[in-house]
């Protein structure tokens, strides 16, 4: 039975599912075969395809009449995040070279899409000067302070099944933050380490635009699973986005991919596609820089309107094409995290030999 299942190759990890340890609790009884197929993420973009391949492999064995496959998932860590976040498996930074590219909207929708897949997800707003996650996620309550392991911690707010923390929850809505760099450094570390995140598969960190204090603090404080660069397709935005990407590379942070936001517009009246900011620039840049291209998200009134309502489009209109675009990107991101985690496990295994 295992020999048959070892013919099933994971297309992302390029190894068979038996070697990868994905086949659990295998039981063969008379003409019945049952097992659990444990994926590396509940957001696997080819979950149905992988189940069908496993079923086909077992069906080819003479005498098998009943096949029961339970699909499950267990997210693996790409890195040990460190003592600041001991219960978080993967920390993913969402960055951009400049403001106005929709980075926070992307971060919020990706977090919700991952949570909708069944993952446990947190969203940290690390934009100290311009926190937008409270408005995007529709909550501005003051987080409770709890006692945990002898330490006072913030209990994160929860919206759309995502745990949230932002400096915006701790300040008056219109209060400006007029701080120098060291205070930003301290605030980011406090939001990270003084929040009771609990057990998380993914912590999405919405960074401020550019390459400043918050980015350096995050990289110096944690081992990141990687960074996602959000850009628009036009050359000016791409040129600045590439600077952000190269900053992460310089700091030895894995680039999980580039995402093209506001990629195109579909006219409501004529159903014609318009490439308002050009098109395909992010994909070309990804190819040239040899990093994954995670996908494209359209420019659409629904995305803006739902964000203004505090219910991002993946939550408000989950069946819409716009939500589907964000889910596709989230699945691609989860796949890249799984690939990085598998490489880490293989490296550790080889070192142990």
C-alpha positions, 0 to 999 in steps of 0.5 A, a space after each residue: 500500500 505504501 509503495 502505491 502511495 509513494 508514487 504520488 508526488 507533491 508538485 510543490 515539494 517534488 517528493 512523494 507523500 510517503 517520504 514527506 510523512 503525509 500518510 498517517 494512520 494507514 489501515 488495510 482490512 479485507 477490501 477496505 483501505 483507510 488513511 489520513 492525508 496530512 497536508 502542509 497547510 489547510 490553504 493548499 491550492 491543489 488539495 482536491 487534486 492531491 486527494 484524487 491522485 492518492 485515491 487513484 493510486 490505491 484504486 489501482 491495487 487489485 482487491 481494493 473496493 473501499 477507500 476512505 481518505 481523511 484530509 487534514 493539515 498541519 502547518 510546519 515552521 520555516 524558522 524558529 521565530 524566537 523567544 518573542 513569539 514561541 507559539 507562532 509557527 510562521 511570521 510573514 511580513 507584507 511590505 511595499 516600497 511606497 504608500 498607496 499600493 493597497 498593502 494594508 488591504 492586501 494584508 487584511 484580506 490575505 489574513 482572512 483568506 488564510 483563516 477561512 481555509 482553516 488556519 489559525 491566523 494573527 494580523 499585526 499592524 506594525 505601521 506605527 505612524 499610520 495604523 489602518 488595520 483597526 478601520 479595515 477590520 472594523 474594530 477599535 476596542 481597547 484590548 484587555 490586559 490579562 495575566 499569562 505565565 506571570 506576565 501582563 499581556 494584551 489579549 488580541 482582538 478578534 475580527 473575521 476569525 483573525 487575531 489582531 493587534 495595532 497601536 491604533 487600538 491603544 490611541 485615540 482614533 485621531 491622535 497623531 503619533 509623533 515619535 522618533 525611531 527608538 520609540 517606534 522600535 520599542 512599540 513594535 517589539 511591545 506589540 509583538 512580545 506583549 500580545 498573547 497570540 496563542 498558537 498561530 499557524 501564520 502571523 501576518 505583519 502589515 509593515 509601513 511603506 519603505 525601508 525604515 525603523 519598523 522593518 529593521 526592528 522586525 528583522 532584528 527581533 524575529 526569524 521571519 518565514 519571509 516577506 511578500 512585496 506588494 506593488 502596482 504594475 507601473 514602472 515607478 511603483 515597481 522600481 521602488 518595490 524592488 528597493 524594498 525587496 532588495 532591503 529584505 534580501 540584504 537582511 537575509 530575509 526570504 522573499 516569498 513572492 511579489 503580488 501585483 495589486 490594482 492589476 486591472 479593472 473590469 468595466 461594470 457596463 461593458 465587461 471589458 478589461 482595462 489595464 489602467 496602471 499597465 499590466 504584468 510588470 510585477 510578473 516580469 520583475 519576479 522572473 528577473 529577480 527569480 522570486 515567486 509571482 503570487 498573483 494579481 488582484 484587480 482594481 475594484 470598487 467592491 474592495 474599497 467599499 468593503 474595506 471602508 465598512 470594516 469588512 474586507 471583501 474576502 469576508 463581506 463577499 466571499 463568493 465574489 471574483 475579488 475575494 477569489 483573487 485574494 484567496 488565490 494569492 493566499 493559497 500561493 503564499 501558503 504554498 511558498 511557506 510550505 516549500 520553505 518549511 520542507 526545505 528546512 526540515 530536509 536540511 536538518 535531516 541531512 545534518 543529522 545523518 
